[in-house]
Amino acid sequence: MATTGLTVKTVEFPALSADSRQMQIIAANLEGEAMQETDLVRVKTPLGGATQWTIDNNGNVETTDEIVGLLVGVGKKGVLWPQEDPSESRPVVVSNDLLVGYRTSDDLGSIDPAALERYRIGDRKYDWAALSTGTEFGYGSSRSGSGKRCKEARVLAILRQGETWPLLVTVGPGSLRNIIPFLKRLPCFVHEAVIGLKLTRAKGKGGQPYSQIVPRLVGQLDEAQGEVARRVYADPIRAMFTAPPAGGTVESDDLGDE
């Protein structure tokens, strides 16, 4: 989707007025603590090519054809699992910037310790950029012979109208070809962009169906509200996304589509 050269409508978010109730709630509930990914509701991409989102907020379940909201943050995620089918296992290495990876488990599973050691750059730190492109873990290293043993994704923080806290939507490998160019072509700062995320049915190289995310630009904030969005949401969420991982908090089915 091209976004340059378009007239983009301005969208107002009442929550982003400087002294709004939502701002007061955020300050009161955090009490000076940093925001963490586990504090926010995560929305999983459905399996099997389904085209509806399911949002489970503390047992209140909502289904929708499209998630629409302000894009208050974009995170990067890289994960190396001990097995190709991770199930309930913890990841061995996690990266939050796709540059440096951090060891989060000593259970290597089927990973060759010598192969992993070649990419170590410090105490439990690894050169993720090299590891994810090397012959052992990059393209062609998966069991199918076409994918990567290292899985990479983006995490989108979406603030919907009328809500105080953003949702976290993980964009897996099969949707990155849509999302990355879309983000690069936005005509505004990320935290000023109101976007929509729909799902379409796609097929992987092995013929298995999966749900692919299709983004669209709905509108953008004016400069004043964009500044509030940056200060209140975008800056704390950027710090949250880039903090070194404390442990294995990545869910395996978030990174499974091809």
C-alpha positions in Angstrom: 0.0 0.0 0.0 1.5 3.3 -1.0 0.9 6.2 1.4 2.9 9.0 -0.2 1.0 11.6 -2.1 -2.3 10.9 -0.4 -4.4 13.4 1.5 -4.7 11.7 4.9 -7.6 12.7 7.2 -6.9 14.0 10.7 -8.2 11.9 13.5 -8.8 13.2 17.0 -8.2 11.1 20.1 -9.9 12.7 23.2 -7.7 10.5 25.4 -4.6 12.5 24.2 -5.6 15.9 25.6 -2.9 17.0 28.0 -5.1 16.7 31.2 -7.4 13.8 30.1 -8.7 11.2 32.5 -6.8 8.5 30.6 -3.5 10.3 31.3 -4.4 10.6 35.0 -5.2 6.8 35.1 -1.9 5.9 33.5 0.1 7.9 36.0 -1.9 6.6 38.9 -1.7 2.9 37.9 1.9 2.8 37.0 3.0 4.6 40.2 6.4 5.4 38.7 7.1 1.9 37.5 8.1 1.1 33.9 5.5 -0.4 31.5 6.2 -4.1 30.7 4.9 -6.2 27.8 3.3 -8.6 30.3 1.2 -5.7 31.6 -0.6 -5.3 28.3 -3.2 -7.4 26.5 -1.6 -9.5 23.7 -3.6 -10.3 20.6 -2.5 -13.4 18.8 -2.7 -13.9 15.0 -5.3 -16.7 14.6 -4.2 -20.1 13.3 -5.3 -21.9 10.1 -6.1 -18.9 7.9 -8.9 -17.4 10.0 -9.9 -13.9 9.1 -11.2 -12.6 12.4 -9.3 -11.3 15.4 -10.1 -12.5 18.9 -9.3 -10.1 21.7 -9.3 -11.6 25.2 -9.1 -8.9 27.9 -9.3 -10.6 31.3 -12.0 -13.0 30.1 -14.0 -10.4 28.2 -13.7 -11.8 24.7 -14.3 -9.7 21.6 -14.1 -10.7 17.9 -13.6 -8.2 15.1 -12.7 -8.1 11.4 -10.2 -5.3 11.9 -8.2 -3.8 14.7 -8.2 0.0 14.3 -6.2 2.4 16.5 -3.2 4.7 17.0 0.2 3.0 16.4 1.9 4.1 19.6 4.9 1.7 19.2 6.7 -0.8 17.1 9.0 -3.4 18.6 11.4 -5.9 17.1 11.6 -9.4 18.3 14.0 -12.3 17.5 13.8 -15.7 19.1 15.8 -18.9 18.8 14.0 -21.9 20.3 15.6 -25.1 21.6 13.4 -27.2 19.2 11.8 -26.4 15.9 8.4 -27.1 17.5 8.8 -25.1 20.7 5.5 -25.9 22.4 6.0 -24.9 26.1 9.8 -24.6 26.0 11.6 -21.4 26.9 13.6 -19.7 24.1 17.4 -20.1 24.2 18.2 -16.6 22.8 15.9 -13.5 22.6 16.7 -10.2 20.9 14.7 -7.0 21.3 16.5 -5.1 18.5 17.6 -7.8 16.0 21.2 -6.7 16.7 22.1 -8.3 20.1 20.6 -11.5 21.5 20.5 -12.5 25.2 20.6 -16.0 26.5 17.4 -16.8 28.4 17.7 -20.6 28.9 20.5 -23.2 29.2 18.3 -25.9 27.7 19.7 -26.0 24.1 17.5 -28.9 22.9 18.6 -29.8 19.4 21.0 -26.8 19.0 24.6 -27.6 18.5 26.5 -25.8 21.4 29.5 -25.2 19.2 27.4 -23.5 16.5 25.8 -21.2 19.0 29.1 -20.4 20.6 30.5 -19.0 17.4 28.1 -16.1 17.7 28.8 -15.2 21.4 30.1 -11.7 21.9 29.9 -11.5 25.7 28.5 -13.0 28.9 25.3 -14.5 27.7 25.2 -12.1 24.7 25.2 -13.0 21.0 25.6 -11.2 17.7 22.0 -11.7 16.6 22.4 -10.0 13.2 25.1 -12.6 12.3 23.4 -15.5 14.0 20.1 -15.0 12.2 21.8 -14.9 8.8 24.4 -17.6 9.3 24.1 -21.1 7.8 23.2 -22.8 11.1 20.2 -20.6 12.0 19.4 -18.4 9.0 17.5 -19.1 5.8 17.5 -22.7 4.8 18.2 -23.9 8.4 14.7 -24.9 9.3 13.5 -28.5 9.0 11.6 -27.6 5.8 14.8 -26.3 4.2 13.3 -22.9 3.3 12.7 -21.0 6.5 14.9 -19.8 9.3 15.6 -21.5 12.6 15.7 -18.0 14.1 12.3 -16.4 14.1 11.9 -12.7 13.7 8.8 -10.5 14.2 7.5 -7.0 14.8 5.2 -6.1 17.7 2.7 -3.4 17.1 1.3 -1.4 20.1 -2.2 -0.3 19.1 -4.3 2.2 21.1 -7.9 2.0 20.2 -10.4 4.8 20.6 -11.8 5.1 24.1 -9.1 2.9 25.7 -6.4 3.8 28.1 -3.9 1.0 27.4 -2.7 -0.3 24.0 -3.0 -3.8 22.6 0.1 -5.7 21.5 -0.2 -7.4 18.1 2.7 -9.6 17.0 3.4 -9.7 13.3 5.0 -13.0 12.4 7.3 -13.9 9.4 4.5 -14.4 7.0 3.1 -10.9 7.5 6.4 -8.9 7.6 6.4 -8.5 3.8 3.2 -6.4 4.2 4.0 -4.6 7.4 7.6 -3.4 6.9 7.1 -1.6 3.6 3.9 -0.1 5.0 5.7 1.3 8.1 8.5 2.8 6.0 6.1 4.6 3.8 4.0 6.3 6.5 3.6 10.0 5.8 3.9 10.9 9.5 5.7 9.8 12.7 4.7 6.3 13.7 3.0 7.6 16.9 0.8 9.9 14.8 -0.5 7.2 12.5 -4.0 5.7 13.0 -4.0 2.3 11.2 -6.2 -0.7 10.6 -5.1 -4.3 10.7 -7.2 -6.9 8.7 -6.6 -10.6 8.1 -6.5 -12.5 4.9 -6.1 -16.2 4.2 -2.7 -17.1 2.8 -0.7 -20.3 2.1 2.9 -21.1 3.1 5.4 -22.8 0.8 4.2 -26.2 2.1 0.6 -25.4 1.2 -0.5 -24.9 4.8 -3.0 -22.0 5.3 -2.2 -19.2 7.7 -3.6 -15.8 8.6 -1.7 -12.9 7.0 -2.0 -9.3 8.4 -2.9 -6.6 5.9 -2.5 -3.0 7.1 -4.1 0.2 6.0 -3.6 3.9 6.9 -6.8 5.3 8.4 -5.6 8.8 9.3 -3.2 10.7 11.4 -3.1 12.9 14.5 -2.4 16.6 14.4 1.0 17.8 15.7 -0.3 18.7 19.2 -1.9 15.3 19.9 1.0 13.6 18.3 3.3 15.2 20.9 1.2 13.9 23.7 1.1 10.5 22.2 4.9 10.5 22.0 5.4 11.6 25.6 2.8 9.4 27.2 2.9 6.3 25.1 5.6 6.1 22.4 8.6 6.9 24.6 7.7 4.5 27.5 6.8 1.8 25.0 10.1 2.2 23.1 11.9 1.8 26.4 9.8 -1.3 27.1 10.5 -2.9 23.7 14.2 -2.3 23.8 14.9 -3.4 27.4 17.1 -6.5 27.6 14.8 -9.6 28.1 14.5 -10.9 31.6 13.4 -14.4 30.6 11.3 -16.5 28.3 8.2 -14.4 27.8 7.7 -15.0 24.1 4.8 -17.2 23.1 5.7 -19.8 20.4 2.6 -19.5 18.3 3.2 -15.7 17.8 6.1 -16.5 15.5 4.9 -19.5 13.7 3.6 -18.4 10.3 5.8 -18.6 7.2 
